[in-house]
Amino acid sequence: MSKRHAEIAGAGFAGLTAACALAQRGWSVRVHERAERLRTTGAGIYIYENGLRVLEAVGAYAAAVEGAPFAHTREVRDERGPLISVHNWKGSRVFSIVRQNVINALAAAAHDAAVEIVTNSPAIGATPGGELILADGTRRKADLVVAADGSNSQIRDSLALLAKRKYLVDGCTRLLLEKTATERAAGDGRTIEYWSGTRRILYTPCSQTNIYIALTMLDADEAAKTVPVRKDEWKRWFPSLEALIDRIGTQGRYDRFELIKLRRWFAGRVAVIGDAANALPPNIGQGGGWP
């Protein structure tokens, strides 16, 4: 009996996880990534118990969390530093991780399971009968086609599955900073979100060498969402964080938050997963851990 075969569009968290799970169950799997290398947008990510169990199930857990701090305390402070509230994570695991480390861990697990990963291979559509259509006109026949090509999924849209796409009022610029010697000595596990009106700064240690910074603002706040970050604007709103803000260079990417809902998550032999199916704003706290 021949193996069942899957063609997957998108080598992000969802696509690589699906590839590992299918290959480990005896499927032959090919993953198509439109970029020239495997990479992720954003900077850091919180992964909670449900997501960590998935990483364990596909054999990517140890590599994904290596060097990542175990998050135990979340503080909220105002723009001048005084504490507003404290949340302690108890009874479940939470790690703050550099996103690229998770991609690398999943890619390694996929390689170990004999998954074929093809870069520079954008997919533009699919048919309910089980064909993945590539940008060069090639059609790849499969028992299962998986659309994991993100919130702008061309496969999802080619099948008219989108029920709702709503852009929200706010957005975020995310980046990584190198830790200072003081930060390396201070230890990890405590994250802080500073609030000042409609602007927020999230400070999260996410590796032995990196701090994950997320600047959140209204999408209408043009000065706040400009990249490279306008340090003068942010220091004016967060005077206690001037030294931190001064460390920001030209890095960072701004994204507006959005919600995506589908009429259904499949069409014949095509399944839609990840952000292509159910994109959520990161302040819900699940990110790549959501179904």
C-alpha angles and dihedrals in degrees: 000000000000122000120261111247132218130194113200127193113208131034098215127113095292098042096047093045091051090047092053093047094049096043092048087056094055103271124133107234136193121188122201118206119187094208125076092246139017109271141141134224118235125038117246134012138197112228117195133199096282093052093043090055090054091051089051092049093055096041098250101106102095095049093043096054098037108129092000118129120245103238113226108155134040118192129191117205135173126246093275096047109258114139118254103174143347129214121192118200106224132171097018139059123257124178129184106214140177103254095225090059090060092050091049092049093049092046090052091050090048091051090051089053091052095251114163112226117194119192126199086036111123118188119213105180150342140215126232087239090069108268123136111208117212127204092251090058096258115142118209115201117214144164086233131020116197120201106206095147099126137250092317091054112170091190093056091047093047087061094046093236098138113112100169138004113181124180110212128221095253141053143178144231112213130194145150126242128196112247118249120230088258092053092049090053094045096068129228141259100086120097124187132202116196119203128203114165108296094346127085136183119204116201114194129166103219106170141005089275108024142072118202112220124191120186110197126192145145112288087233090060097095096176093052097047096048115122123238084050115254098232094189090060094050096043090054090058096038107036093166091059100053093118092050094046091049088061092064112103129182094301125109141084128229121218129177114228118245145172124226125191128176134211085232135342097239144041114196107303094354122096123190118210143166121015090344088067107029116005112184134186111262093236087075083073102229108086109156091006094072117101 
